[in-house]
Amino acid sequence: MSIIGWLFFGLITGFIASKIVNRRGEGCFIDIALGVVGALLGGAIFAFLGHPVLFHFSLGSMLVAIIGAIIVLLVWHAATGRRGLK
């Protein structure tokens, strides 16, 4: 994927993860950052578990990225003192 593709993918996955965790977005730039970091974390977790890692835009890769972004978002809330999963 290109840089613009990664940013768009990160925005979508970060926004979905933010909606799941605290029912509102964190803001455009934080959603992008959380989504991209979550995609990397989710890919690393799934690769560690022996599942193939997909580096293209698909529902499978989006699900992996959303799971990773939820983990990153929960850690973000724990570090900043915000409450999630209300």
N, CA, C and O atoms as CSV, one atom per row, in Angstrom:
chain,resi,resn,atom,element,x,y,z
A,1,MET,N,N,0.839,-1.184,0.000
A,1,MET,CA,C,0.000,0.000,0.000
A,1,MET,C,C,0.880,1.241,0.000
A,1,MET,O,O,2.011,1.217,0.485
A,2,SER,N,N,0.353,2.304,-0.540
A,2,SER,CA,C,1.071,3.562,-0.526
A,2,SER,C,C,0.884,4.251,0.825
A,2,SER,O,O,0.106,3.798,1.665
A,3,ILE,N,N,1.596,5.333,1.015
A,3,ILE,CA,C,1.477,6.101,2.260
A,3,ILE,C,C,0.046,6.600,2.446
A,3,ILE,O,O,-0.496,6.537,3.549
A,4,ILE,N,N,-0.557,7.086,1.386
A,4,ILE,CA,C,-1.933,7.579,1.481
A,4,ILE,C,C,-2.878,6.429,1.816
A,4,ILE,O,O,-3.829,6.607,2.578
A,5,GLY,N,N,-2.622,5.259,1.252
A,5,GLY,CA,C,-3.429,4.084,1.568
A,5,GLY,C,C,-3.310,3.693,3.031
A,5,GLY,O,O,-4.309,3.370,3.673
A,6,TRP,N,N,-2.065,3.722,3.573
A,6,TRP,CA,C,-1.861,3.411,4.994
A,6,TRP,C,C,-2.564,4.425,5.881
A,6,TRP,O,O,-3.149,4.052,6.898
A,7,LEU,N,N,-2.517,5.711,5.513
A,7,LEU,CA,C,-3.187,6.740,6.310
A,7,LEU,C,C,-4.699,6.549,6.289
A,7,LEU,O,O,-5.359,6.663,7.322
A,8,PHE,N,N,-5.240,6.261,5.121
A,8,PHE,CA,C,-6.680,6.028,4.994
A,8,PHE,C,C,-7.083,4.787,5.777
A,8,PHE,O,O,-8.080,4.802,6.499
A,9,PHE,N,N,-6.315,3.718,5.638
A,9,PHE,CA,C,-6.559,2.479,6.373
A,9,PHE,C,C,-6.467,2.713,7.872
A,9,PHE,O,O,-7.300,2.218,8.631
A,10,GLY,N,N,-5.461,3.466,8.303
A,10,GLY,CA,C,-5.304,3.795,9.719
A,10,GLY,C,C,-6.449,4.626,10.243
A,10,GLY,O,O,-6.897,4.419,11.371
A,11,LEU,N,N,-6.933,5.564,9.447
A,11,LEU,CA,C,-8.065,6.388,9.863
A,11,LEU,C,C,-9.313,5.534,10.065
A,11,LEU,O,O,-10.020,5.683,11.062
A,12,ILE,N,N,-9.577,4.647,9.122
A,12,ILE,CA,C,-10.771,3.801,9.226
A,12,ILE,C,C,-10.673,2.879,10.435
A,12,ILE,O,O,-11.606,2.816,11.236
A,13,THR,N,N,-9.564,2.166,10.579
A,13,THR,CA,C,-9.441,1.205,11.675
A,13,THR,C,C,-9.367,1.908,13.026
A,13,THR,O,O,-9.946,1.428,14.001
A,14,GLY,N,N,-8.670,3.028,13.101
A,14,GLY,CA,C,-8.593,3.780,14.349
A,14,GLY,C,C,-9.942,4.329,14.760
A,14,GLY,O,O,-10.288,4.323,15.942
A,15,PHE,N,N,-10.709,4.806,13.783
A,15,PHE,CA,C,-12.037,5.343,14.079
A,15,PHE,C,C,-12.970,4.237,14.572
A,15,PHE,O,O,-13.701,4.426,15.544
A,16,ILE,N,N,-12.943,3.084,13.902
A,16,ILE,CA,C,-13.797,1.968,14.321
A,16,ILE,C,C,-13.410,1.502,15.725
A,16,ILE,O,O,-14.278,1.258,16.564
A,17,ALA,N,N,-12.111,1.379,15.976
A,17,ALA,CA,C,-11.656,0.960,17.307
A,17,ALA,C,C,-12.056,1.982,18.367
A,17,ALA,O,O,-12.446,1.602,19.471
A,18,SER,N,N,-11.965,3.279,18.048
A,18,SER,CA,C,-12.372,4.322,18.996
A,18,SER,C,C,-13.855,4.233,19.303
A,18,SER,O,O,-14.269,4.422,20.447
A,19,LYS,N,N,-14.654,3.945,18.287
A,19,LYS,CA,C,-16.099,3.802,18.495
A,19,LYS,C,C,-16.411,2.586,19.358
A,19,LYS,O,O,-17.344,2.622,20.160
A,20,ILE,N,N,-15.642,1.510,19.204
A,20,ILE,CA,C,-15.867,0.307,19.999
A,20,ILE,C,C,-15.477,0.550,21.452
A,20,ILE,O,O,-16.196,0.146,22.366
A,21,VAL,N,N,-14.346,1.205,21.666
A,21,VAL,CA,C,-13.818,1.363,23.023
A,21,VAL,C,C,-14.551,2.435,23.804
A,21,VAL,O,O,-14.918,2.203,24.955
A,22,ASN,N,N,-14.778,3.605,23.216
A,22,ASN,CA,C,-15.383,4.673,24.014
A,22,ASN,C,C,-16.516,5.407,23.311
A,22,ASN,O,O,-16.918,6.480,23.761
A,23,ARG,N,N,-17.033,4.866,22.237
A,23,ARG,CA,C,-18.202,5.382,21.524
A,23,ARG,C,C,-18.042,6.780,20.948
A,23,ARG,O,O,-19.031,7.439,20.629
A,24,ARG,N,N,-16.822,7.228,20.816
A,24,ARG,CA,C,-16.564,8.486,20.116
A,24,ARG,C,C,-15.144,8.422,19.587
A,24,ARG,O,O,-14.314,7.680,20.112
A,25,GLY,N,N,-14.864,9.190,18.562
A,25,GLY,CA,C,-13.527,9.204,18.008
A,25,GLY,C,C,-12.570,9.984,18.893
A,25,GLY,O,O,-12.985,10.791,19.726
A,26,GLU,N,N,-11.299,9.732,18.702
A,26,GLU,CA,C,-10.272,10.439,19.471
A,26,GLU,C,C,-9.795,11.696,18.745
A,26,GLU,O,O,-9.046,12.488,19.317
A,27,GLY,N,N,-10.205,11.887,17.528
A,27,GLY,CA,C,-9.717,12.972,16.700
A,27,GLY,C,C,-9.007,12.368,15.500
A,27,GLY,O,O,-8.495,11.251,15.570
A,28,CYS,N,N,-8.979,13.095,14.421
A,28,CYS,CA,C,-8.487,12.564,13.158
A,28,CYS,C,C,-7.054,12.053,13.255
A,28,CYS,O,O,-6.776,10.919,12.866
A,29,PHE,N,N,-6.148,12.868,13.764
A,29,PHE,CA,C,-4.734,12.484,13.785
A,29,PHE,C,C,-4.457,11.344,14.766
A,29,PHE,O,O,-3.656,10.456,14.473
A,30,ILE,N,N,-5.103,11.364,15.910
A,30,ILE,CA,C,-4.911,10.277,16.880
A,30,ILE,C,C,-5.542,8.997,16.354
A,30,ILE,O,O,-4.988,7.917,16.559
A,31,ASP,N,N,-6.700,9.088,15.674
A,31,ASP,CA,C,-7.311,7.905,15.069
A,31,ASP,C,C,-6.388,7.286,14.029
A,31,ASP,O,O,-6.239,6.066,13.981
A,32,ILE,N,N,-5.766,8.122,13.191
A,32,ILE,CA,C,-4.832,7.616,12.178
A,32,ILE,C,C,-3.647,6.935,12.848
A,32,ILE,O,O,-3.268,5.824,12.475
A,33,ALA,N,N,-3.060,7.605,13.841
A,33,ALA,CA,C,-1.887,7.050,14.512
A,33,ALA,C,C,-2.227,5.741,15.215
A,33,ALA,O,O,-1.483,4.767,15.101
A,34,LEU,N,N,-3.340,5.710,15.938
A,34,LEU,CA,C,-3.752,4.492,16.631
A,34,LEU,C,C,-4.071,3.380,15.642
A,34,LEU,O,O,-3.766,2.216,15.899
A,35,GLY,N,N,-4.675,3.724,14.527
A,35,GLY,CA,C,-5.000,2.719,13.516
A,35,GLY,C,C,-3.764,2.113,12.874
A,35,GLY,O,O,-3.692,0.898,12.693
A,36,VAL,N,N,-2.790,2.948,12.528
A,36,VAL,CA,C,-1.558,2.442,11.916
A,36,VAL,C,C,-0.760,1.619,12.922
A,36,VAL,O,O,-0.281,0.534,12.593
A,37,VAL,N,N,-0.615,2.127,14.143
A,37,VAL,CA,C,0.106,1.382,15.179
A,37,VAL,C,C,-0.653,0.095,15.506
A,37,VAL,O,O,-0.040,-0.954,15.707
A,38,GLY,N,N,-1.965,0.174,15.560
A,38,GLY,CA,C,-2.775,-1.009,15.807
A,38,GLY,C,C,-2.642,-2.047,14.701
A,38,GLY,O,O,-2.617,-3.247,14.973
A,39,ALA,N,N,-2.556,-1.589,13.451
A,39,ALA,CA,C,-2.358,-2.514,12.336
A,39,ALA,C,C,-1.021,-3.227,12.463
A,39,ALA,O,O,-0.933,-4.433,12.231
A,40,LEU,N,N,0.008,-2.495,12.826
A,40,LEU,CA,C,1.324,-3.110,13.009
A,40,LEU,C,C,1.308,-4.083,14.186
A,40,LEU,O,O,1.833,-5.192,14.086
A,41,LEU,N,N,0.709,-3.669,15.291
A,41,LEU,CA,C,0.631,-4.538,16.466
A,41,LEU,C,C,-0.218,-5.777,16.181
A,41,LEU,O,O,0.175,-6.895,16.515
A,42,GLY,N,N,-1.363,-5.578,15.573
A,42,GLY,CA,C,-2.225,-6.708,15.234
A,42,GLY,C,C,-1.534,-7.675,14.281
A,42,GLY,O,O,-1.638,-8.890,14.446
A,43,GLY,N,N,-0.827,-7.140,13.281
A,43,GLY,CA,C,-0.081,-8.000,12.368
A,43,GLY,C,C,1.004,-8.784,13.081
A,43,GLY,O,O,1.225,-9.958,12.784
A,44,ALA,N,N,1.686,-8.136,14.024
A,44,ALA,CA,C,2.740,-8.819,14.783
A,44,ALA,C,C,2.147,-9.918,15.667
A,44,ALA,O,O,2.708,-11.010,15.760
A,45,ILE,N,N,1.026,-9.633,16.310
A,45,ILE,CA,C,0.381,-10.628,17.175
A,45,ILE,C,C,-0.078,-11.831,16.351
A,45,ILE,O,O,0.171,-12.976,16.728
A,46,PHE,N,N,-0.745,-11.572,15.231
A,46,PHE,CA,C,-1.240,-12.668,14.418
A,46,PHE,C,C,-0.105,-13.449,13.763
A,46,PHE,O,O,-0.220,-14.662,13.590
A,47,ALA,N,N,0.988,-12.781,13.393
A,47,ALA,CA,C,2.145,-13.488,12.844
A,47,ALA,C,C,2.778,-14.368,13.917
A,47,ALA,O,O,3.210,-15.484,13.628
A,48,PHE,N,N,2.834,-13.875,15.149
A,48,PHE,CA,C,3.369,-14.659,16.261
A,48,PHE,C,C,2.524,-15.903,16.512
A,48,PHE,O,O,3.051,-16.958,16.866
A,49,LEU,N,N,1.214,-15.776,16.328
A,49,LEU,CA,C,0.312,-16.902,16.531
A,49,LEU,C,C,0.286,-17.861,15.344
A,49,LEU,O,O,-0.392,-18.887,15.390
A,50,GLY,N,N,1.022,-17.533,14.283
A,50,GLY,CA,C,1.138,-18.426,13.142
A,50,GLY,C,C,0.157,-18.182,12.017
A,50,GLY,O,O,0.076,-18.989,11.092
A,51,HIS,N,N,-0.585,-17.100,12.068
A,51,HIS,CA,C,-1.525,-16.774,11.002
A,51,HIS,C,C,-0.817,-15.926,9.950
A,51,HIS,O,O,0.085,-15.159,10.288
A,52,PRO,N,N,-1.208,-16.048,8.688
A,52,PRO,CA,C,-0.558,-15.230,7.654
A,52,PRO,C,C,-0.895,-13.751,7.826
A,52,PRO,O,O,-2.012,-13.398,8.203
A,53,VAL,N,N,0.064,-12.910,7.550
A,53,VAL,CA,C,-0.120,-11.462,7.667
A,53,VAL,C,C,-0.421,-10.909,6.281
A,53,VAL,O,O,0.321,-11.164,5.331
A,54,LEU,N,N,-1.499,-10.159,6.165
A,54,LEU,CA,C,-1.920,-9.590,4.893
A,54,LEU,C,C,-1.555,-8.114,4.846
A,54,LEU,O,O,-1.951,-7.342,5.719
A,55,PHE,N,N,-0.801,-7.725,3.828
A,55,PHE,CA,C,-0.389,-6.327,3.705
A,55,PHE,C,C,-1.136,-5.633,2.570
A,55,PHE,O,O,-0.550,-4.870,1.803
A,56,HIS,N,N,-2.418,-5.903,2.475
A,56,HIS,CA,C,-3.245,-5.221,1.499
A,56,HIS,C,C,-4.595,-4.921,2.132
A,56,HIS,O,O,-4.911,-5.414,3.214
A,57,PHE,N,N,-5.370,-4.122,1.457
A,57,PHE,CA,C,-6.655,-3.679,1.991
A,57,PHE,C,C,-7.687,-4.780,1.791
A,57,PHE,O,O,-8.135,-5.016,0.669
A,58,SER,N,N,-8.064,-5.452,2.868
A,58,SER,CA,C,-9.093,-6.492,2.815
A,58,SER,C,C,-9.795,-6.535,4.170
A,58,SER,O,O,-9.349,-5.911,5.133
A,59,LEU,N,N,-10.888,-7.274,4.230
A,59,LEU,CA,C,-11.611,-7.383,5.498
A,59,LEU,C,C,-10.797,-8.104,6.555
A,59,LEU,O,O,-10.859,-7.750,7.732
A,60,GLY,N,N,-10.033,-9.111,6.152
A,60,GLY,CA,C,-9.188,-9.832,7.103
A,60,GLY,C,C,-8.124,-8.946,7.714
A,60,GLY,O,O,-7.903,-8.968,8.925
A,61,SER,N,N,-7.456,-8.156,6.860
A,61,SER,CA,C,-6.426,-7.268,7.391
A,61,SER,C,C,-7.041,-6.148,8.221
A,61,SER,O,O,-6.425,-5.670,9.174
A,62,MET,N,N,-8.257,-5.725,7.864
A,62,MET,CA,C,-8.919,-4.691,8.646
A,62,MET,C,C,-9.304,-5.225,10.031
A,62,MET,O,O,-9.172,-4.512,11.026
A,63,LEU,N,N,-9.773,-6.459,10.100
A,63,LEU,CA,C,-10.125,-7.060,11.380
A,63,LEU,C,C,-8.899,-7.172,12.278
A,63,LEU,O,O,-8.970,-6.873,13.470
A,64,VAL,N,N,-7.778,-7.600,11.710
A,64,VAL,CA,C,-6.532,-7.694,12.465
A,64,VAL,C,C,-6.112,-6.317,12.963
A,64,VAL,O,O,-5.692,-6.171,14.111
A,65,ALA,N,N,-6.224,-5.307,12.102
A,65,ALA,CA,C,-5.844,-3.946,12.480
A,65,ALA,C,C,-6.769,-3.383,13.558
A,65,ALA,O,O,-6.311,-2.675,14.455
A,66,ILE,N,N,-8.052,-3.687,13.480
A,66,ILE,CA,C,-8.994,-3.195,14.488
A,66,ILE,C,C,-8.705,-3.832,15.844
A,66,ILE,O,O,-8.752,-3.155,16.871
A,67,ILE,N,N,-8.408,-5.126,15.851
A,67,ILE,CA,C,-8.047,-5.797,17.114
A,67,ILE,C,C,-6.793,-5.151,17.705
A,67,ILE,O,O,-6.743,-4.866,18.901
A,68,GLY,N,N,-5.788,-4.923,16.870
A,68,GLY,CA,C,-4.570,-4.272,17.347
A,68,GLY,C,C,-4.833,-2.854,17.827
A,68,GLY,O,O,-4.279,-2.426,18.839
A,69,ALA,N,N,-5.686,-2.116,17.096
A,69,ALA,CA,C,-5.986,-0.740,17.485
A,69,ALA,C,C,-6.771,-0.695,18.794
A,69,ALA,O,O,-6.588,0.230,19.585
A,70,ILE,N,N,-7.632,-1.664,19.034
A,70,ILE,CA,C,-8.357,-1.721,20.311
A,70,ILE,C,C,-7.365,-1.916,21.449
A,70,ILE,O,O,-7.475,-1.265,22.488
A,71,ILE,N,N,-6.400,-2.806,21.260
A,71,ILE,CA,C,-5.374,-3.021,22.290
A,71,ILE,C,C,-4.590,-1.738,22.531
A,71,ILE,O,O,-4.372,-1.340,23.675
A,72,VAL,N,N,-4.165,-1.087,21.435
A,72,VAL,CA,C,-3.403,0.167,21.567
A,72,VAL,C,C,-4.253,1.226,22.244
A,72,VAL,O,O,-3.751,1.979,23.078
A,73,LEU,N,N,-5.529,1.297,21.902
A,73,LEU,CA,C,-6.415,2.302,22.481
A,73,LEU,C,C,-6.644,2.065,23.970
A,73,LEU,O,O,-6.689,3.022,24.743
A,74,LEU,N,N,-6.789,0.818,24.381
A,74,LEU,CA,C,-6.934,0.519,25.807
A,74,LEU,C,C,-5.669,0.889,26.580
A,74,LEU,O,O,-5.750,1.395,27.699
A,75,VAL,N,N,-4.504,0.636,25.985
A,75,VAL,CA,C,-3.247,1.048,26.616
A,75,VAL,C,C,-3.158,2.572,26.656
A,75,VAL,O,O,-2.696,3.143,27.644
A,76,TRP,N,N,-3.599,3.231,25.582
A,76,TRP,CA,C,-3.607,4.704,25.517
A,76,TRP,C,C,-4.465,5.278,26.639
A,76,TRP,O,O,-4.058,6.225,27.311
A,77,HIS,N,N,-5.646,4.711,26.841
A,77,HIS,CA,C,-6.535,5.187,27.904
A,77,HIS,C,C,-5.950,4.913,29.290
A,77,HIS,O,O,-6.094,5.734,30.196
A,78,ALA,N,N,-5.301,3.783,29.457
A,78,ALA,CA,C,-4.677,3.473,30.740
A,78,ALA,C,C,-3.530,4.447,31.039
A,78,ALA,O,O,-3.330,4.849,32.185
A,79,ALA,N,N,-2.783,4.819,29.999
A,79,ALA,CA,C,-1.639,5.714,30.192
A,79,ALA,C,C,-2.083,7.155,30.419
A,79,ALA,O,O,-1.445,7.884,31.178
A,80,THR,N,N,-3.174,7.577,29.767
A,80,THR,CA,C,-3.603,8.963,29.888
A,80,THR,C,C,-4.677,9.185,30.950
A,80,THR,O,O,-5.047,10.322,31.241
A,81,GLY,N,N,-5.174,8.088,31.527
A,81,GLY,CA,C,-6.172,8.204,32.589
A,81,GLY,C,C,-7.591,8.378,32.097
A,81,GLY,O,O,-8.482,8.702,32.882
A,82,ARG,N,N,-7.820,8.165,30.794
A,82,ARG,CA,C,-9.188,8.261,30.275
A,82,ARG,C,C,-9.887,6.930,30.460
A,82,ARG,O,O,-9.250,5.886,30.604
A,83,ARG,N,N,-11.200,6.986,30.453
A,83,ARG,CA,C,-11.983,5.755,30.639
A,83,ARG,C,C,-12.480,5.276,29.279
A,83,ARG,O,O,-12.870,6.077,28.429
A,84,GLY,N,N,-12.461,3.976,29.090
A,84,GLY,CA,C,-12.939,3.376,27.854
A,84,GLY,C,C,-13.940,2.273,28.144
A,84,GLY,O,O,-14.187,1.929,29.300
A,85,LEU,N,N,-14.506,1.729,27.095
A,85,LEU,CA,C,-15.500,0.654,27.163
A,85,LEU,C,C,-16.664,0.998,28.085
A,85,LEU,O,O,-17.033,0.207,28.952
A,86,LYS,N,N,-17.240,2.187,27.890
A,86,LYS,CA,C,-18.378,2.625,28.706
A,86,LYS,C,C,-19.658,2.053,28.158
A,86,LYS,O,O,-20.731,2.305,28.705
